[in-house]
């Protein structure tokens, strides 16, 4: 076994070795960010693009996104070009990677805090002058700082949120960020669609509930959802609960709403992209969700939010909601949210609904 580990360690060092290129990072004119993962990760990263562009407006900013999270960057004025990557299909990505290589990027920023082979392979093909990344955990008994592929490492300080850890990748540019606020940009059409849908619920306190996260095990089952809805209505009978969903789960949400048969619970309109959902969330008064992407959208608009999180403090510190008013219910176990306290969630609902009601009546 040790001989296999030694062989892998040797290969890892070999593919990450490179000649040093003399280049002052502050002279960069084009930069590529690798962010081809989940929606929530892209939302948290939006301050990086803004703060870089504000300090270096002449830099051309490109992002290698995933088909899942690319729409987060629609109409983003701080990003000049978005390319699509398919993490698990290297051959499909090869033409795009060769095109990126021809772009001759001065800088690539890779946000992984572990040694990830598919990221290393892509960086080797793209071949930028300099590479910035987050301080990495080792792999195959090789410390992250032994990998010569990376020119700059920024610290992953314990207890810090990922938004600030990823903002630290701008340290080599000597940028002192003015804000770490997330930003997404909805079109007027998306905002109008949300307004039109909500127009029949005037004078109601609007509560959005997202029942399912992107990660397996993060789901509020129908029995718990019914209990939560009854509990919220008991707290304040002037609520309208909106069930949020991704486009491919919309039929399930409609059926679930019909099965509940509660006049104060309705499915949202069918959203086609994450920014359709963002336009709706911006108009709601309270968000309840086990999914980090919806939690981060709520935080983008500083909406009161109650998150449901697995019993993992390390993960929570990295992805916690950043809305000024937020609460979190932790599940019993480290993975999944099968067992979380509905009475505690309703207690938080009571607290926040009272604050919201007071604000609306002032």
N, C-alpha and C positions, 0 to 999 in steps of 0.2 A: 504493500500500500504506500509506504513512504517513497519508494522508487517512482511510483506513478505521480505522486505529488511533486517530487523533485523534477520530473520530466515536464509536467505542466507549468511549474514555476519557471523553468528554463525557457520554455516556448513563450510564456507571457512576457518575460523580459526581452526576448528576442524581437517579438512583433511590436513592442512599445519603445524600442530603441530608435533614435533618430539623430541626425546631425543638428547642432545648434545653429539657428538662424539669427543673425544680428538684426534686430528690428525694434525700434522704439514704439511701444504699444500706443502711445498717445498720437502717433502719426497715422494710425489706422484710418482707412477710408471705406472699407467694407468689412462687415462682421456677420457671422452666421451663428445663430443660436440653435442648439439641438434640444427640441422639446416635443418629442413624438410619443407622448404617453396619454394621460387622462385629461379630461376637461378641467378638473379642479386644479391640477398642476399648472395648466396654462393660465388660469385665472390668477393664481398666486404669483405667477411670473410677470404679469403685465406691468408692475411698477419698474421692473428692470429696463424694459424697452423705453418707457417714458423718461426715466431719469438719465439714461444714456443719451437719448435724442435731445433732451433739453440742454445737456452740457456739450454735446458734440453734434449739432444739427446737420453738419455736412456728412456725417457717416451714413452709409447705406446699410440699413438693417434688414437682414433676411432671417427667416425662421424655418427650420425643418420641423414641420408639425406632423401630426397623425391625421388620418381621415376623421377620427373621432373629435379631436379638439381644434381643428383648423378654424371652425366658424367663430370661435372666441375672438379671433383677430379680425373679423370682418369690420371694415371701416376704421380700423385702428390707425390713427395718424402717425404713430411712432414706428410702424412696421412698413417697410417698402415692398417686400416680396415674401410670399409664403410658398414653400414647397411641401409636397406630401411624401411621407415616408411610411413604409409598412414594415414594422419591426421584425416580424416573423417571416418575411419573404424577401430575402436578400437579393435574389436574382431579379425580382420585379423592381427593386429599388436601384439596381445598378445603373440604368440609363440616367436617372436623376442624380445619382452620386457622381457620375462622370461629368455631368453638366456642372455640378457644383465645383468640381475640381477645376474645370475650365474657367470658372469665375475668379479663381486665384484669390481666395479670401485672405485678408490680413490676419483675422482673428476668428477662431471658433470658441464658443462657450458651451461646455457640456455640464449639465446640472446634476448628474448622477453622483451620489455620495458613496457609492460602492464601485468596485472594478467590474465593469459590464463589457463582456466580449463584443456584443453587437455594436456598441458605441465605439469601441476601439477600432473595429474593422471599418466603420464608416469614416472615422477621422483619418485613418491611414489612406483611404481613397481620396477624400476631399483635399487633404494635404495643405492645411493653412500654414501661415508663417508661425503663428503662435497659438497655443491652446490654453484656455483658462478653465478650471474646474473647481469643484468643492473638494475639500480634504477627504480622502477616500479610505474606507476600510480595506484591509488587505485581502488577498485571495491566493490560495495555494501557498501559504506561508510567505507571501511577498507583500511587503508594506506598500501602501499606495504611493509614498514618496520615492519609491525605487523605480517607478515607471517614468522613464525619461520622455515619454510622449507628451506629458503635460508640463507646460512652462511655468504656470502659476497655479498655486492652490490657495483657496481662501478657506478660512476656518468654519467648521460646522460646530458652533459653540453649543454645549448642552444647555437645554432650557430655552433656546431661541426658536422662534417660529421659522418655518421654511421661507416665508416672504423675506425675512431679514437675512437669512443664510444665503439665499439666491441673490439678493441685492448686493451682498458682499463680493460677488464676482465682478463688480464694477470697481473694486478697490485698486486694481492695477492702473485704472484710468485716473486715479486720484479724485474720484467723484464722491462728494458728500451728499447723499440723497436728501432732497427737501421733503419728500413724502414717501410713505410705503403703502399708500392707498391703492387698492385694485381699481381697474377701469375696464369697462366694456362699453361698446358704442352701438346702441340700437337705432335702427332706422325709424323715420317718422311713420312708415307703414306698420312696422312692428308695434310701435307705441299706440297707434290708432286701433290696431286689432285688439290690444289689451284693454283699451278704454271702452271699445264697443262691447266687448264681452262682459265687462264689469258694470256697465251702465244700468243693468237691471237690479244690481245689488246696492243701490245708493243708500246711504245712512247705515249700512251694516259694517261691523268690524270684520275685516276679511282675513281669514286664517288659511294659509297654504300648507297642505301636508303632502310631503313627498314620501311615499311608502317604501321605495326600494333604491338601494345604492348600486354603484357600478361593480362593487366587489361582492362575490358570493357570500351569503350569510348576513348581509345587511338589508334586512327586509322586515317591515311591520306586517304581520299576518292579518287576515281579514277579521278574526275575532278580536284581536287587540285594537285594530283600527276602529271597530264598532264601539268598543269600550271607551276609547279616547274621544271619539266624536260625541258620544252621549255625555261624557264627563265635561267636555268643553261647553256644550250647550247648557248643561246644568249650571255651570259657572256664570255664563252670560248668554241669555237667549236671543241676544241681538247679533249673533255671529253668523257669518256665512263661510262654510268650510269649502275650500277649493282643493280637489285632489289633483296633484301635479303628476306628470308622467313624461317619459321620453316618447318620441314618435312611434317607435315600434311596440311600445306597451300601451298605446292609447286605447285600443279595443278592450284590453283587460281592465283598464281603469273605468271605462264606461260601464262594463258589465258589473264591476265591483260596486259602483255607485248605485246601479239599478238594484242590486241584491240588498244593499243597505236600506234603500227605500226611505231615506230621511230627507225631508224637504230642505234642510239646512246644509246638505252635503251635495255638491255637484262636481262633475269632472271639469277640468279646464278645457278650453278649446284645444284642438289638435295643433300642437306646436311642430314646426318643421325643422327648427334648429335651436341650439341652446340660447341664442339671442331672442328668439320668440318667447322662451321661458323667462329670460332676463327682463324683458319688457313687462311681463305679467308680474313677476316678483317685485319689481320696483313699485307697483301700485298696491301691493298687499300690506297688511299691518303687522302680521306675525307669521313666521315660517317655522315649521317643525319638520325635521328631516334627519334620516340616518346617513344621508349621502353627502360626502364632503363637497362635491361640485355645487349642489344647491345651497349648502351652508355658505360656501364662498361667494356665490351670487348674492345671497342675502347680505353678507358682509360688504360686498361691493357697494350696495346702496344703504349701508348702515341700518338695516332692518332688524328689529328684535328677532332673535332666533333661538330656538331650543334644538340642540343637536343631541342625537342618540349615538353613543360611541362605545365600542368594545372596551373592555377593562384593560386598557394599555396606555399608561401615562406617557410613555415615550412617543408613541404615535400621536396622542392627543396634543402634546406640546408642539409638535411639528405642524399639525393641521387644524388647530383649534379655531373656532369662529372668532372673527375680529370685530364684529359689530359692537358698538358701545354697550348695548344691552343684550346679553346672551346668557344662556344657561345650558348646562350639559348633564344629561342622564347617562350614567355609565352602566353598561350591562354587567352581568355577573361574571362572564368569562372573558378571556383574553381575545378570543376569536369569535366573531359574529355578535349579533344582538338578540339572540333568541330569548334571553331572560333579562329584561330591564324592568324597572319599577314604574308602572303606570300611575300609581298614586303620587310618586314624586314628580313625574312629568306633568300631571294635572295641577299639582301644587305650584309648579313653575308657570303653568298656563294662567293660573289664578293671579299670581304676582304680576305677570307681564300684561295681561288683559286689563287689569286695574290701572296700570301705568298708561297703557294705550288709550283707554277710555277717558282718563283724566286729560291727556294731551288733546284728544279730539274735541273735548267739550270746552277747552279753554279758548 
